[in-house]
Amino acid sequence: MLPSLHDVGVVRHDGVRAREYTARGPTKILGDLEVDSGSVYDTLAVGGRLTATRFSSGQMLQVAGPVRVQEQLRLVGVTVLDAGLDAGELQSQGSLRVEKDVLVRDHLATVGQFEVGGSVKATTIDSRGHVSIAGSVNARIVDLRLDGLCRIGRIRAETVGIRPRGLLGRGTTVTIDRIEAETVDLEAAEVEFVRAPTIRLGRNAHVVRFEGNVVHRHSTAHVGPESHSPRPHGLAR
């Protein structure tokens, strides 16, 4: 049976392999971190891979290699993952940046900043705050409540709901290349192409092209390329 390891204060390891691991001070691991259960309450930097059954970080986590957490990964504070992320369930509150792909087999929930350099795949996605995803998003349910200027490549899901986090949504816009779903509900979103049997366009929703039925359209919603093009000079009074 693997031993338990509990670090207190400033610590540096070549690598860690333990049944249970806790760190209550700034910690640097030059190689891999492999644990059954891990809890970190301060800054942790891992130079290799992070592998765990369950893992939680309470302040700042940076990992150079791939991260694989079989069950639940809980993140609070600032998290920077230089490679990909594979988890059973993900909860993040604060700032999470993943340079490559994110795979979550169950529920993915973020509050704060969520930036991904690759694609995201999960069963359900529930994000509140700023979201930037360079690649595609694949899930059964995508529910986004956004702040600021956000960017997503493509979304494929059964149900997609996108709207501002605040009541008025001032200064909030998400731009998306393509959405394919059964039901799409948009507010303060600019989408190049939407394909869905049921499309609802709320306040300040802009869709350039679509295939499906627009069952609701707010007075401030726009359909067509004019939603992205400024009015020609001389037409404005």
HELIX and SHEET records of a PDB file:
HELIX    1   1 PRO A  225  SER A  227  5                                   3    
SHEET    1   A 9 SER A   4  VAL A   8  0                                        
SHEET    2   A 9 VAL A  16  ARG A  24  1                                        
SHEET    3   A 9 LEU A  33  VAL A  40  1                                        
SHEET    4   A 9 LEU A  50  SER A  57  1                                        
SHEET    5   A 9 VAL A  67  LEU A  81  1                                        
SHEET    6   A 9 MET A  60  VAL A  63  1                                        
SHEET    7   A 9 THR A  43  VAL A  46  1                                        
SHEET    8   A 9 THR A  27  ILE A  29  1                                        
SHEET    9   A 9 VAL A  11  HIS A  13  1                                        
SHEET    1   B10 SER A   4  VAL A   8  0                                        
SHEET    2   B10 VAL A  16  ARG A  24  1                                        
SHEET    3   B10 LEU A  33  VAL A  40  1                                        
SHEET    4   B10 LEU A  50  SER A  57  1                                        
SHEET    5   B10 VAL A  67  LEU A  81  1                                        
SHEET    6   B10 LEU A  85  VAL A  98  1                                        
SHEET    7   B10 VAL A 102  VAL A 104  1                                        
SHEET    8   B10 VAL A 120  LYS A 121  1                                        
SHEET    9   B10 THR A 124  ASN A 138  1                                        
SHEET   10   B10 HIS A 107  VAL A 116  1                                        
SHEET    1   C15 SER A   4  VAL A   8  0                                        
SHEET    2   C15 VAL A  16  ARG A  24  1                                        
SHEET    3   C15 LEU A  33  VAL A  40  1                                        
SHEET    4   C15 LEU A  50  SER A  57  1                                        
SHEET    5   C15 VAL A  67  LEU A  81  1                                        
SHEET    6   C15 LEU A  85  VAL A  98  1                                        
SHEET    7   C15 VAL A 102  VAL A 104  1                                        
SHEET    8   C15 VAL A 120  LYS A 121  1                                        
SHEET    9   C15 THR A 124  ASN A 138  1                                        
SHEET   10   C15 ILE A 141  LEU A 146  1                                        
SHEET   11   C15 THR A 159  PRO A 164  1                                        
SHEET   12   C15 THR A 183  LEU A 186  1                                        
SHEET   13   C15 ALA A 189  LEU A 201  1                                        
SHEET   14   C15 THR A 173  GLU A 180  1                                        
SHEET   15   C15 LEU A 149  ARG A 156  1                                        
SHEET    1   D15 SER A   4  VAL A   8  0                                        
SHEET    2   D15 VAL A  16  ARG A  24  1                                        
SHEET    3   D15 LEU A  33  VAL A  40  1                                        
SHEET    4   D15 LEU A  50  SER A  57  1                                        
SHEET    5   D15 VAL A  67  LEU A  81  1                                        
SHEET    6   D15 LEU A  85  VAL A  98  1                                        
SHEET    7   D15 VAL A 102  VAL A 104  1                                        
SHEET    8   D15 VAL A 120  LYS A 121  1                                        
SHEET    9   D15 THR A 124  ASN A 138  1                                        
SHEET   10   D15 ILE A 141  LEU A 146  1                                        
SHEET   11   D15 THR A 159  PRO A 164  1                                        
SHEET   12   D15 THR A 183  LEU A 186  1                                        
SHEET   13   D15 ALA A 189  LEU A 201  1                                        
SHEET   14   D15 HIS A 206  ARG A 217  1                                        
SHEET   15   D15 HIS A 222  VAL A 223  1                                        
END                                                                             
